[in-house]
Amino acid sequence: MVNMVRRKSIPWSFEAGSLLVQRFRPTDEVRLFNAARESIPEVFPFLPWCHPDYERSETRNWLRTAISDWEKGNNFSFGIWDHANRFLGGCGLSRIDEHPVMNLGYWIRTSATGQGVATTVTRSLARFAFDELGMQRIEIVMSTQNHPSQRVAEKSGARFEGILRNRLLLHGQAHDAFLYSLVPDDMATAEPA
């Protein structure tokens, strides 16, 4: 994969409303693990990595990979923190191909859902991708059964582009996916409700 992101130093953190979005560090292991374990019933159907037998060693290995991918300029994974330094979830941008397009993903721990965290972070992370990484398009892809994620995409101002047949493989089964997108011009519009 061609790395097109090395044009300048990339900030490790940014604010999203009252939230801090910060590059993952090895010291985040316990908080990330605890948030994932709390969220298994809600997250597992759509994010198979967050399975019932999820162990701390998986968190540690994922953090190593996330940090390495950041340094290579391929993927940018962030933790989400509130003003009281409570870990709320994760979000990230991953390369699709050599074009200036990235996939945006997010997950919020169960005890922090329904508070607008994912919507706030999605819009701010898209702005980060455009301003700091020089991207021209952000895609948000989710299972057609993942209604909370669909609402986040819509509330963030992303535009629905269609249904991608058999786009996702979840638990060994092909699933159709919704495709939403954001482009720089979308950020000039008023903040969505």
Long-range contacts (C-beta under 8 A, 24 or more apart in sequence): 1-74, 1-95, 1-97, 1-98, 2-98, 3-72, 3-73, 3-74, 3-95, 4-73, 4-98, 4-100, 4-134, 5-73, 5-74, 5-95, 5-133, 5-134, 6-73, 7-134, 8-132, 10-73, 10-76, 10-132, 10-133, 11-128, 11-132, 13-78, 14-124, 14-128, 15-124, 16-80, 16-120, 16-121, 16-123, 16-124, 16-125, 17-120, 17-124, 18-82, 18-83, 19-80, 19-81, 19-82, 19-83, 19-88, 19-117, 19-120, 19-121, 20-80, 20-81, 20-82, 21-78, 21-79, 21-80, 21-81, 21-91, 21-121, 21-124, 21-125, 21-128, 22-78, 22-79, 22-81, 23-70, 23-76, 23-77, 23-78, 23-79, 24-63, 24-66, 24-67, 24-77, 24-78, 24-79, 24-90, 25-63, 25-67, 26-60, 26-63, 26-64, 26-67, 28-63, 28-79, 28-87, 29-56, 29-59, 29-60, 29-63, 30-56, 31-79, 31-87, 32-59, 32-62, 32-63, 32-79, 32-87, 32-90, 33-59, 34-87, 35-87, 35-88, 35-89, 35-109, 36-109, 38-109, 38-110, 38-111, 39-107, 39-108, 39-109, 39-110, 41-110, 42-110, 42-113, 43-107, 43-110, 45-143, 45-145, 45-146, 45-170, 45-171, 46-142, 46-143, 46-145, 46-146, 46-149, 46-170, 47-107, 48-170, 48-171, 50-107, 66-92, 76-133, 78-125, 80-108, 80-117, 80-121, 82-112, 86-112, 88-112, 88-117, 89-117, 89-118, 91-118, 91-121, 91-122, 91-125, 92-125, 93-125, 93-128, 93-129, 93-133, 93-135, 93-138, 96-139, 99-136, 99-137, 100-134, 100-135, 100-136, 100-137, 101-135, 101-136, 101-137, 101-138, 101-139, 102-129, 102-133, 102-135, 102-137, 102-138, 102-139, 103-138, 103-139, 103-140, 103-141, 104-129, 104-138, 104-139, 104-140, 104-182, 105-140, 106-149, 106-152, 113-148, 116-155, 118-149, 118-152, 119-152, 119-155, 119-156, 119-192, 122-152, 122-153, 122-156, 122-158, 123-156, 123-157, 123-187, 123-191, 123-192, 126-156, 126-182, 126-186, 126-187, 127-187, 130-184, 130-187, 136-183, 136-184, 137-181, 137-182, 137-183, 138-181, 138-182, 138-183, 139-179, 139-180, 139-181, 140-179, 140-180, 140-181, 140-182, 141-167, 141-168, 141-177, 141-178, 141-179, 141-180, 142-177, 142-178, 143-168, 143-170, 143-175, 143-176, 143-177, 143-178, 144-175, 144-176, 144-177, 144-178, 145-175, 150-178, 153-178, 153-180, 154-180, 155-192, 155-193, 156-182, 156-192, 157-182, 157-186, 157-189, 157-191, 157-192, 158-182, 158-186, 159-186
